[in-house]
């Protein structure tokens, strides 16, 4: 089993319309799957390698952070809608 542990400022979206942040938190992934985010590293991971990302933001979710040129005039609109609803309207 491979374990990846990142330390930094975590941003996650645990539910639609809800964001959470955690400064100096830990994101733990086992075999490429995120198993949790923690304010302090759990004892079971003591001794595991930790990649300290400093003040960098770590996004826990799959987030579409790009924009296509035809979308530029609409930038910032419909941010309250799931992607499929926005595309349909």
Backbone as XML, in Angstrom:
<?xml version="1.0"?>
<chain id="A" units="angstrom">
  <residue number="1" name="UNK">
    <atom name="N" x="0.851" y="-1.173" z="0.000"/>
    <atom name="CA" x="0.000" y="0.000" z="0.000"/>
    <atom name="C" x="0.897" y="1.237" z="0.000"/>
  </residue>
  <residue number="2" name="UNK">
    <atom name="N" x="0.573" y="2.193" z="-0.882"/>
    <atom name="CA" x="1.320" y="3.455" z="-0.897"/>
    <atom name="C" x="0.519" y="4.524" z="-0.157"/>
  </residue>
  <residue number="3" name="UNK">
    <atom name="N" x="1.244" y="5.312" z="0.633"/>
    <atom name="CA" x="0.608" y="6.375" z="1.408"/>
    <atom name="C" x="1.216" y="7.709" z="0.993"/>
  </residue>
  <residue number="4" name="UNK">
    <atom name="N" x="0.347" y="8.668" z="0.699"/>
    <atom name="CA" x="0.762" y="10.029" z="0.389"/>
    <atom name="C" x="0.173" y="10.940" z="1.454"/>
  </residue>
  <residue number="5" name="UNK">
    <atom name="N" x="1.043" y="11.759" z="2.052"/>
    <atom name="CA" x="0.566" y="12.708" z="3.062"/>
    <atom name="C" x="1.049" y="14.097" z="2.671"/>
  </residue>
  <residue number="6" name="UNK">
    <atom name="N" x="0.109" y="15.014" z="2.512"/>
    <atom name="CA" x="0.422" y="16.399" z="2.184"/>
    <atom name="C" x="0.040" y="17.279" z="3.353"/>
  </residue>
  <residue number="7" name="UNK">
    <atom name="N" x="0.896" y="18.234" z="3.673"/>
    <atom name="CA" x="0.595" y="19.195" z="4.729"/>
    <atom name="C" x="0.523" y="20.577" z="4.107"/>
  </residue>
  <residue number="8" name="UNK">
    <atom name="N" x="-0.528" y="21.321" z="4.416"/>
    <atom name="CA" x="-0.696" y="22.669" z="3.885"/>
    <atom name="C" x="-2.064" y="23.206" z="4.232"/>
  </residue>
  <residue number="9" name="UNK">
    <atom name="N" x="-2.482" y="24.205" z="3.501"/>
    <atom name="CA" x="-3.793" y="24.819" z="3.711"/>
    <atom name="C" x="-4.804" y="24.095" z="2.830"/>
  </residue>
  <residue number="10" name="UNK">
    <atom name="N" x="-5.657" y="23.321" z="3.463"/>
    <atom name="CA" x="-6.595" y="22.467" z="2.739"/>
    <atom name="C" x="-7.904" y="23.193" z="2.448"/>
  </residue>
  <residue number="11" name="UNK">
    <atom name="N" x="-8.414" y="22.970" z="1.250"/>
    <atom name="CA" x="-9.729" y="23.476" z="0.861"/>
    <atom name="C" x="-10.507" y="22.273" z="0.340"/>
  </residue>
  <residue number="12" name="UNK">
    <atom name="N" x="-11.652" y="22.025" z="0.918"/>
    <atom name="CA" x="-12.459" y="20.892" z="0.472"/>
    <atom name="C" x="-13.917" y="21.302" z="0.326"/>
  </residue>
  <residue number="13" name="UNK">
    <atom name="N" x="-14.646" y="20.519" z="-0.431"/>
    <atom name="CA" x="-16.079" y="20.738" z="-0.636"/>
    <atom name="C" x="-16.796" y="19.458" z="-0.224"/>
  </residue>
  <residue number="14" name="UNK">
    <atom name="N" x="-17.103" y="19.311" z="1.064"/>
    <atom name="CA" x="-17.726" y="18.075" z="1.534"/>
    <atom name="C" x="-19.159" y="17.879" z="1.055"/>
  </residue>
  <residue number="15" name="UNK">
    <atom name="N" x="-19.812" y="18.955" z="0.615"/>
    <atom name="CA" x="-21.181" y="18.865" z="0.110"/>
    <atom name="C" x="-21.400" y="20.010" z="-0.865"/>
  </residue>
  <residue number="16" name="UNK">
    <atom name="N" x="-22.359" y="19.847" z="-1.742"/>
    <atom name="CA" x="-22.679" y="20.873" z="-2.729"/>
    <atom name="C" x="-22.976" y="22.196" z="-2.028"/>
  </residue>
  <residue number="17" name="UNK">
    <atom name="N" x="-22.287" y="23.246" z="-2.425"/>
    <atom name="CA" x="-22.518" y="24.568" z="-1.867"/>
    <atom name="C" x="-21.811" y="24.825" z="-0.548"/>
  </residue>
  <residue number="18" name="UNK">
    <atom name="N" x="-20.941" y="23.919" z="-0.128"/>
    <atom name="CA" x="-20.256" y="24.080" z="1.162"/>
    <atom name="C" x="-18.746" y="23.924" z="0.977"/>
  </residue>
  <residue number="19" name="UNK">
    <atom name="N" x="-17.985" y="24.904" z="1.434"/>
    <atom name="CA" x="-16.526" y="24.835" z="1.416"/>
    <atom name="C" x="-16.006" y="24.845" z="2.840"/>
  </residue>
  <residue number="20" name="UNK">
    <atom name="N" x="-14.952" y="24.107" z="3.056"/>
    <atom name="CA" x="-14.278" y="24.108" z="4.347"/>
    <atom name="C" x="-12.793" y="24.339" z="4.120"/>
  </residue>
  <residue number="21" name="UNK">
    <atom name="N" x="-12.164" y="25.063" z="5.041"/>
    <atom name="CA" x="-10.721" y="25.286" z="4.959"/>
    <atom name="C" x="-10.078" y="24.820" z="6.263"/>
  </residue>
  <residue number="22" name="UNK">
    <atom name="N" x="-8.822" y="24.425" z="6.156"/>
    <atom name="CA" x="-8.072" y="23.984" z="7.326"/>
    <atom name="C" x="-6.622" y="24.410" z="7.120"/>
  </residue>
  <residue number="23" name="UNK">
    <atom name="N" x="-6.176" y="25.380" z="7.899"/>
    <atom name="CA" x="-4.797" y="25.846" z="7.785"/>
    <atom name="C" x="-3.860" y="24.851" z="8.446"/>
  </residue>
  <residue number="24" name="UNK">
    <atom name="N" x="-2.771" y="24.534" z="7.748"/>
    <atom name="CA" x="-1.765" y="23.632" z="8.300"/>
    <atom name="C" x="-2.280" y="22.234" z="8.563"/>
  </residue>
  <residue number="25" name="UNK">
    <atom name="N" x="-3.237" y="21.794" z="7.756"/>
    <atom name="CA" x="-3.816" y="20.462" z="7.936"/>
    <atom name="C" x="-3.089" y="19.404" z="7.121"/>
  </residue>
  <residue number="26" name="UNK">
    <atom name="N" x="-3.539" y="18.186" z="7.275"/>
    <atom name="CA" x="-2.939" y="17.042" z="6.596"/>
    <atom name="C" x="-3.978" y="16.347" z="5.727"/>
  </residue>
  <residue number="27" name="UNK">
    <atom name="N" x="-3.612" y="16.067" z="4.493"/>
    <atom name="CA" x="-4.434" y="15.263" z="3.595"/>
    <atom name="C" x="-3.723" y="13.929" z="3.448"/>
  </residue>
  <residue number="28" name="UNK">
    <atom name="N" x="-4.445" y="12.842" z="3.696"/>
    <atom name="CA" x="-3.864" y="11.501" z="3.618"/>
    <atom name="C" x="-4.566" y="10.735" z="2.505"/>
  </residue>
  <residue number="29" name="UNK">
    <atom name="N" x="-3.748" y="10.139" z="1.625"/>
    <atom name="CA" x="-4.279" y="9.290" z="0.552"/>
    <atom name="C" x="-3.576" y="7.941" z="0.612"/>
  </residue>
  <residue number="30" name="UNK">
    <atom name="N" x="-4.358" y="6.892" z="0.472"/>
    <atom name="CA" x="-3.821" y="5.536" z="0.442"/>
    <atom name="C" x="-4.150" y="4.935" z="-0.914"/>
  </residue>
  <residue number="31" name="UNK">
    <atom name="N" x="-3.111" y="4.494" z="-1.612"/>
    <atom name="CA" x="-3.258" y="3.940" z="-2.962"/>
    <atom name="C" x="-4.025" y="4.889" z="-3.878"/>
  </residue>
  <residue number="32" name="UNK">
    <atom name="N" x="-3.754" y="6.190" z="-3.745"/>
    <atom name="CA" x="-4.353" y="7.189" z="-4.611"/>
    <atom name="C" x="-5.752" y="7.626" z="-4.240"/>
  </residue>
  <residue number="33" name="UNK">
    <atom name="N" x="-6.295" y="7.110" z="-3.138"/>
    <atom name="CA" x="-7.644" y="7.466" z="-2.705"/>
    <atom name="C" x="-7.539" y="8.258" z="-1.400"/>
  </residue>
  <residue number="34" name="UNK">
    <atom name="N" x="-8.142" y="9.446" z="-1.373"/>
    <atom name="CA" x="-8.106" y="10.263" z="-0.163"/>
    <atom name="C" x="-8.893" y="9.557" z="0.936"/>
  </residue>
  <residue number="35" name="UNK">
    <atom name="N" x="-8.207" y="9.326" z="2.059"/>
    <atom name="CA" x="-8.864" y="8.650" z="3.182"/>
    <atom name="C" x="-9.251" y="9.608" z="4.289"/>
  </residue>
  <residue number="36" name="UNK">
    <atom name="N" x="-8.737" y="10.841" z="4.232"/>
    <atom name="CA" x="-9.148" y="11.809" z="5.238"/>
    <atom name="C" x="-8.314" y="13.067" z="5.232"/>
  </residue>
  <residue number="37" name="UNK">
    <atom name="N" x="-8.871" y="14.094" z="5.870"/>
    <atom name="CA" x="-8.153" y="15.343" z="6.133"/>
    <atom name="C" x="-8.200" y="15.552" z="7.639"/>
  </residue>
  <residue number="38" name="UNK">
    <atom name="N" x="-7.080" y="16.000" z="8.201"/>
    <atom name="CA" x="-6.955" y="16.052" z="9.647"/>
    <atom name="C" x="-6.229" y="17.320" z="10.077"/>
  </residue>
  <residue number="39" name="UNK">
    <atom name="N" x="-6.613" y="17.911" z="11.218"/>
    <atom name="CA" x="-5.893" y="19.075" z="11.727"/>
    <atom name="C" x="-4.515" y="18.702" z="12.271"/>
  </residue>
  <residue number="40" name="UNK">
    <atom name="N" x="-4.377" y="17.486" z="12.785"/>
    <atom name="CA" x="-3.082" y="16.953" z="13.220"/>
    <atom name="C" x="-2.948" y="15.553" z="12.629"/>
  </residue>
  <residue number="41" name="UNK">
    <atom name="N" x="-1.726" y="15.135" z="12.406"/>
    <atom name="CA" x="-1.501" y="13.834" z="11.781"/>
    <atom name="C" x="-1.847" y="12.711" z="12.763"/>
  </residue>
  <residue number="42" name="UNK">
    <atom name="N" x="-2.746" y="11.807" z="12.381"/>
    <atom name="CA" x="-3.110" y="10.702" z="13.263"/>
    <atom name="C" x="-1.896" y="9.820" z="13.595"/>
  </residue>
  <residue number="43" name="UNK">
    <atom name="N" x="-1.911" y="9.250" z="14.766"/>
    <atom name="CA" x="-0.814" y="8.414" z="15.272"/>
    <atom name="C" x="-0.463" y="7.276" z="14.313"/>
  </residue>
  <residue number="44" name="UNK">
    <atom name="N" x="-1.464" y="6.717" z="13.646"/>
    <atom name="CA" x="-1.205" y="5.573" z="12.758"/>
    <atom name="C" x="-0.278" y="5.930" z="11.598"/>
  </residue>
  <residue number="45" name="UNK">
    <atom name="N" x="-0.106" y="7.237" z="11.310"/>
    <atom name="CA" x="0.770" y="7.654" z="10.215"/>
    <atom name="C" x="2.101" y="8.203" z="10.713"/>
  </residue>
  <residue number="46" name="UNK">
    <atom name="N" x="2.370" y="8.078" z="12.021"/>
    <atom name="CA" x="3.640" y="8.546" z="12.579"/>
    <atom name="C" x="4.782" y="7.823" z="11.860"/>
  </residue>
  <residue number="47" name="UNK">
    <atom name="N" x="5.772" y="8.565" z="11.459"/>
    <atom name="CA" x="6.912" y="7.979" z="10.771"/>
    <atom name="C" x="6.773" y="7.934" z="9.258"/>
  </residue>
  <residue number="48" name="UNK">
    <atom name="N" x="5.564" y="8.170" z="8.735"/>
    <atom name="CA" x="5.363" y="8.192" z="7.279"/>
    <atom name="C" x="5.896" y="9.512" z="6.720"/>
  </residue>
  <residue number="49" name="UNK">
    <atom name="N" x="6.342" y="9.483" z="5.490"/>
    <atom name="CA" x="6.856" y="10.691" z="4.838"/>
    <atom name="C" x="5.725" y="11.693" z="4.634"/>
  </residue>
  <residue number="50" name="UNK">
    <atom name="N" x="5.998" y="12.953" z="4.948"/>
    <atom name="CA" x="5.019" y="14.033" z="4.791"/>
    <atom name="C" x="5.617" y="15.066" z="3.845"/>
  </residue>
  <residue number="51" name="UNK">
    <atom name="N" x="4.871" y="15.408" z="2.805"/>
    <atom name="CA" x="5.301" y="16.481" z="1.907"/>
    <atom name="C" x="4.705" y="17.786" z="2.422"/>
  </residue>
  <residue number="52" name="UNK">
    <atom name="N" x="5.569" y="18.664" z="2.949"/>
    <atom name="CA" x="5.118" y="19.946" z="3.499"/>
    <atom name="C" x="5.022" y="20.948" z="2.363"/>
  </residue>
  <residue number="53" name="UNK">
    <atom name="N" x="3.820" y="21.385" z="2.069"/>
    <atom name="CA" x="3.575" y="22.330" z="0.969"/>
    <atom name="C" x="3.560" y="23.778" z="1.457"/>
  </residue>
  <residue number="54" name="UNK">
    <atom name="N" x="3.944" y="23.998" z="2.696"/>
    <atom name="CA" x="3.993" y="25.351" z="3.240"/>
    <atom name="C" x="2.631" y="26.004" z="3.253"/>
  </residue>
  <residue number="55" name="UNK">
    <atom name="N" x="2.558" y="27.235" z="2.702"/>
    <atom name="CA" x="1.296" y="27.980" z="2.671"/>
    <atom name="C" x="0.480" y="27.716" z="1.412"/>
  </residue>
  <residue number="56" name="UNK">
    <atom name="N" x="0.890" y="26.745" z="0.621"/>
    <atom name="CA" x="0.166" y="26.440" z="-0.620"/>
    <atom name="C" x="-1.230" y="25.913" z="-0.307"/>
  </residue>
  <residue number="57" name="UNK">
    <atom name="N" x="-2.154" y="26.162" z="-1.237"/>
    <atom name="CA" x="-3.505" y="25.610" z="-1.117"/>
    <atom name="C" x="-3.513" y="24.208" z="-1.686"/>
  </residue>
  <residue number="58" name="UNK">
    <atom name="N" x="-4.154" y="23.308" z="-0.979"/>
    <atom name="CA" x="-4.320" y="21.935" z="-1.450"/>
    <atom name="C" x="-5.816" y="21.715" z="-1.610"/>
  </residue>
  <residue number="59" name="UNK">
    <atom name="N" x="-6.234" y="21.425" z="-2.839"/>
    <atom name="CA" x="-7.654" y="21.189" z="-3.115"/>
    <atom name="C" x="-7.929" y="19.706" z="-3.042"/>
  </residue>
  <residue number="60" name="UNK">
    <atom name="N" x="-8.832" y="19.323" z="-2.168"/>
    <atom name="CA" x="-9.137" y="17.920" z="-1.933"/>
    <atom name="C" x="-10.052" y="17.335" z="-3.002"/>
  </residue>
  <residue number="61" name="UNK">
    <atom name="N" x="-10.803" y="18.148" z="-3.674"/>
    <atom name="CA" x="-11.814" y="17.622" z="-4.583"/>
    <atom name="C" x="-11.373" y="17.735" z="-6.031"/>
  </residue>
  <residue number="62" name="UNK">
    <atom name="N" x="-12.112" y="17.065" z="-6.883"/>
    <atom name="CA" x="-11.924" y="17.262" z="-8.315"/>
    <atom name="C" x="-12.619" y="18.572" z="-8.644"/>
  </residue>
  <residue number="63" name="UNK">
    <atom name="N" x="-11.857" y="19.554" z="-9.049"/>
    <atom name="CA" x="-12.421" y="20.871" z="-9.307"/>
    <atom name="C" x="-12.028" y="21.318" z="-10.701"/>
  </residue>
  <residue number="64" name="UNK">
    <atom name="N" x="-12.982" y="21.826" z="-11.444"/>
    <atom name="CA" x="-12.730" y="22.341" z="-12.777"/>
    <atom name="C" x="-12.180" y="23.750" z="-12.635"/>
  </residue>
  <residue number="65" name="UNK">
    <atom name="N" x="-10.877" y="23.890" z="-12.782"/>
    <atom name="CA" x="-10.237" y="25.186" z="-12.581"/>
    <atom name="C" x="-9.838" y="25.845" z="-13.896"/>
  </residue>
  <residue number="66" name="UNK">
    <atom name="N" x="-10.402" y="25.373" z="-14.995"/>
    <atom name="CA" x="-10.030" y="25.963" z="-16.273"/>
    <atom name="C" x="-11.240" y="26.633" z="-16.932"/>
  </residue>
  <residue number="67" name="UNK">
    <atom name="N" x="-10.949" y="27.428" z="-17.951"/>
    <atom name="CA" x="-11.986" y="28.172" z="-18.657"/>
    <atom name="C" x="-11.668" y="28.128" z="-20.147"/>
  </residue>
  <residue number="68" name="UNK">
    <atom name="N" x="-12.644" y="27.842" z="-20.958"/>
    <atom name="CA" x="-12.464" y="27.850" z="-22.409"/>
    <atom name="C" x="-12.796" y="29.241" z="-22.946"/>
  </residue>
  <residue number="69" name="UNK">
    <atom name="N" x="-12.153" y="29.639" z="-24.016"/>
    <atom name="CA" x="-12.321" y="30.987" z="-24.565"/>
    <atom name="C" x="-13.793" y="31.372" z="-24.776"/>
  </residue>
  <residue number="70" name="UNK">
    <atom name="N" x="-14.649" y="30.507" z="-25.321"/>
    <atom name="CA" x="-16.059" y="30.901" z="-25.505"/>
    <atom name="C" x="-16.799" y="31.150" z="-24.189"/>
  </residue>
  <residue number="71" name="UNK">
    <atom name="N" x="-16.277" y="30.632" z="-23.084"/>
    <atom name="CA" x="-16.925" y="30.833" z="-21.793"/>
    <atom name="C" x="-16.521" y="32.158" z="-21.149"/>
  </residue>
  <residue number="72" name="UNK">
    <atom name="N" x="-15.483" y="32.805" z="-21.678"/>
    <atom name="CA" x="-14.933" y="33.986" z="-21.026"/>
    <atom name="C" x="-15.981" y="35.063" z="-20.735"/>
  </residue>
  <residue number="73" name="UNK">
    <atom name="N" x="-16.876" y="35.391" z="-21.691"/>
    <atom name="CA" x="-17.878" y="36.433" z="-21.397"/>
    <atom name="C" x="-18.825" y="36.049" z="-20.255"/>
  </residue>
  <residue number="74" name="UNK">
    <atom name="N" x="-18.925" y="34.757" z="-19.938"/>
    <atom name="CA" x="-19.833" y="34.296" z="-18.895"/>
    <atom name="C" x="-19.102" y="33.994" z="-17.587"/>
  </residue>
  <residue number="75" name="UNK">
    <atom name="N" x="-17.818" y="34.328" z="-17.524"/>
    <atom name="CA" x="-17.019" y="34.018" z="-16.351"/>
    <atom name="C" x="-17.669" y="34.581" z="-15.085"/>
  </residue>
  <residue number="76" name="UNK">
    <atom name="N" x="-17.765" y="33.734" z="-14.076"/>
    <atom name="CA" x="-18.328" y="34.160" z="-12.799"/>
    <atom name="C" x="-19.840" y="34.039" z="-12.712"/>
  </residue>
  <residue number="77" name="UNK">
    <atom name="N" x="-20.495" y="33.665" z="-13.793"/>
    <atom name="CA" x="-21.946" y="33.498" z="-13.739"/>
    <atom name="C" x="-22.288" y="32.027" z="-13.517"/>
  </residue>
  <residue number="78" name="UNK">
    <atom name="N" x="-23.377" y="31.779" z="-12.879"/>
    <atom name="CA" x="-23.838" y="30.415" z="-12.681"/>
    <atom name="C" x="-22.996" y="29.601" z="-11.722"/>
  </residue>
  <residue number="79" name="UNK">
    <atom name="N" x="-22.199" y="30.274" z="-10.880"/>
    <atom name="CA" x="-21.347" y="29.539" z="-9.960"/>
    <atom name="C" x="-22.152" y="28.842" z="-8.869"/>
  </residue>
  <residue number="80" name="UNK">
    <atom name="N" x="-23.447" y="29.160" z="-8.775"/>
    <atom name="CA" x="-24.301" y="28.535" z="-7.774"/>
    <atom name="C" x="-24.969" y="27.270" z="-8.298"/>
  </residue>
  <residue number="81" name="UNK">
    <atom name="N" x="-24.671" y="26.909" z="-9.557"/>
    <atom name="CA" x="-25.317" y="25.756" z="-10.171"/>
    <atom name="C" x="-24.331" y="24.627" z="-10.427"/>
  </residue>
  <residue number="82" name="UNK">
    <atom name="N" x="-24.784" y="23.374" z="-10.329"/>
    <atom name="CA" x="-23.957" y="22.259" z="-10.788"/>
    <atom name="C" x="-23.712" y="22.419" z="-12.295"/>
  </residue>
  <residue number="83" name="UNK">
    <atom name="N" x="-22.602" y="21.894" z="-12.780"/>
    <atom name="CA" x="-22.197" y="22.099" z="-14.167"/>
    <atom name="C" x="-23.292" y="21.734" z="-15.169"/>
  </residue>
  <residue number="84" name="UNK">
    <atom name="N" x="-23.916" y="20.570" z="-15.026"/>
    <atom name="CA" x="-24.916" y="20.144" z="-16.003"/>
    <atom name="C" x="-26.089" y="21.119" z="-16.071"/>
  </residue>
  <residue number="85" name="UNK">
    <atom name="N" x="-26.562" y="21.606" z="-14.917"/>
    <atom name="CA" x="-27.657" y="22.588" z="-14.915"/>
    <atom name="C" x="-27.218" y="23.873" z="-15.607"/>
  </residue>
  <residue number="86" name="UNK">
    <atom name="N" x="-25.994" y="24.319" z="-15.352"/>
    <atom name="CA" x="-25.493" y="25.548" z="-15.956"/>
    <atom name="C" x="-25.432" y="25.378" z="-17.469"/>
  </residue>
  <residue number="87" name="UNK">
    <atom name="N" x="-24.946" y="24.233" z="-17.937"/>
    <atom name="CA" x="-24.855" y="23.996" z="-19.377"/>
    <atom name="C" x="-26.229" y="23.950" z="-20.039"/>
  </residue>
  <residue number="88" name="UNK">
    <atom name="N" x="-27.202" y="23.397" z="-19.326"/>
    <atom name="CA" x="-28.559" y="23.283" z="-19.887"/>
    <atom name="C" x="-29.270" y="24.615" z="-19.964"/>
  </residue>
  <residue number="89" name="UNK">
    <atom name="N" x="-28.914" y="25.567" z="-19.079"/>
    <atom name="CA" x="-29.585" y="26.868" z="-19.100"/>
    <atom name="C" x="-28.767" y="27.874" z="-19.843"/>
  </residue>
</chain>
